[in-house]
């Protein structure tokens, strides 16, 4: 009986044109999003790669100069670019993927794509994620809103129940029919996208696992949307109110809840403004070039350590020691301020994940960004690795300076041998195991959503009356 | 096959059905006559288990409808006043769907096409989408659906309403055939002429009560007409 109901439902949907028209629109949007996304993100990734290569080349070919001058010359490094970022750019447009590393300062990100975006970008850019998270649920609603409401409108519900069809069979059959039609549209798209992503991946096992979790995530999400749609259709008086109800839920959970949740997260865990952040950092940093009381104390300590009375008598260059000491002090300041900033971002992220209680899309977004390596955790991993690289660079340069006994900085010169000895930057990434650990509770949350939505649908259909 | 004993349904103060007692045996066609709101559809809803009686009992093939409505419905084929079909499916596909739901009769296309032919729907019409069907064609498919259920009880709610005389005559003939095949038939109708032509017994309902019961072989058309008007007039 379930198969008969599913067959009937699917055949009706195929014949009334909804699958053809709306499904066709979904396919066109998804293909366009995939092409645009791959093109845009690939171009962005290529630009970053080329910029990093250029920066490295400039670093290595900067000629002979004082190591501290080289430290200020600096170089650019970029975050890792996972192929899944094509699917979900996540926070990339807002946070950027590139940072300039120099002495004394842990700089903020540069070249955020949102800065170059046209003004219409505020309405959201077309991406595969937008299609998967916003358009496909709408497609499911438009396929499913008539399921029970139109049976009631045209009077066939009475015939179905008089034919002794159990309500749960009716529900399951309709769900399978609609799901089948959706799969006819979505499954080939998903298969093509997955193959393309795997072919472009450098670590197919890792990418395959991420795609697997993503598939489970979207299956649970779409199942929830379908169950809610069927429940709304069952409790609605007629087809029109079922459509209005379905659309109202879609608008609320897809647009309003995320907006309200983000605003609440900002209010509950407000990050400092850029101006106040840097003002407090600068106030604590002091003079990075050694004219502070801290430097005077260090001078006395070093003279005592080497048992000499003048800096000129030291077997090492005090300027290198002072600069490194300034770096160590600055590192503490940056660790405290950036740590607090990231703690704020983490608190906001936790709040946003928690808001999936109100709308499952919040969980889907968090999982999708985590798997694509475009969330705040990935950003933090990159920032920490970049900062560690900057500190490693400063230790190398200041160490070189220290080992040269010429007093004062100006006399010390280094060449390409030193610049080349700096190891290449390896951007930090969140390991798959950590990402899975983050995703598991969210996936369980989505499973709970599906269970609740299914229970709602069963209860709603149980109340369907033939009268 | 169909038994009602003191069957009563109240909505607040209003009694939609008042202590209906009725027995319809196998092979018997019972026509319920009455004005709108007389209690005919309420009776059908109670027999189908779509609503629970306030008091009294209803049995179909010995099964208490109140306690086991699904079990009782297994024995019932139901044709509503206006048979509604899935407009994007053909008549044959509609029949195939409902036949598969019943799980009692044949579901192969050849048998189903034969069923549609038996109720008077041409093969060409059977393959057309139901959106192009007239009411008479839909009613024929409805009866074919009832046939496909292989049920022992047939309940029809105003099946002749809105049909042209030829279609009504065909449907009436078909109902008689079903009665002769051993089905117990309960048909609610406004049509006194068809009730006399089709039924073995006629019951006249007024304000929720079965006020008269007549054997059609004992009366002429004119008599039934007069009796009905007199009975209904008594209410006015």
Contacts between the chains, C-beta under 8 A, distances in Angstrom:
chain1	res1	chain2	res2	distance
A	1	B	100	6.9
A	1	B	101	5.7
A	1	B	103	6.9
A	4	B	97	5.9
A	4	B	100	3.8
A	4	B	101	6.0
A	5	B	101	7.7
A	7	B	97	7.7
A	8	B	86	6.7
A	8	B	89	7.0
A	8	B	97	4.8
A	11	B	88	7.2
A	11	B	89	6.5
A	11	B	93	7.3
A	12	B	86	5.9
A	12	B	88	4.9
A	12	B	89	6.8
A	15	B	88	3.9
A	15	B	89	7.7
A	16	B	88	5.4
A	154	B	84	4.8
A	154	B	87	7.6
A	155	B	80	6.9
A	155	B	82	6.6
A	155	B	84	3.7
A	156	B	84	4.9
A	156	B	85	7.2
A	156	B	86	6.6
A	158	B	50	7.9
A	158	B	80	6.2
A	159	B	78	7.3
A	159	B	80	6.7
A	159	B	83	7.4
A	159	B	84	6.8
A	159	B	98	7.2
A	159	B	142	8.0
A	159	B	145	7.6
A	160	B	101	7.3
A	161	B	50	7.3
A	162	B	48	5.7
A	162	B	50	7.8
A	162	B	73	6.6
A	162	B	76	7.2
A	162	B	78	4.1
A	162	B	80	7.9
A	163	B	73	7.8
A	163	B	78	7.9
A	163	B	98	5.9
A	163	B	101	4.8
A	163	B	102	6.1
A	163	B	145	7.8
A	163	B	149	7.2
A	164	B	70	5.7
A	164	B	73	4.3
A	164	B	74	5.7
A	164	B	101	7.7
A	164	B	102	7.7
A	165	B	101	5.3
A	166	B	70	7.5
A	465	B	50	7.6
A	466	B	48	7.8
A	466	B	50	4.9
A	467	B	45	6.5
A	467	B	50	5.7
A	467	B	51	6.4
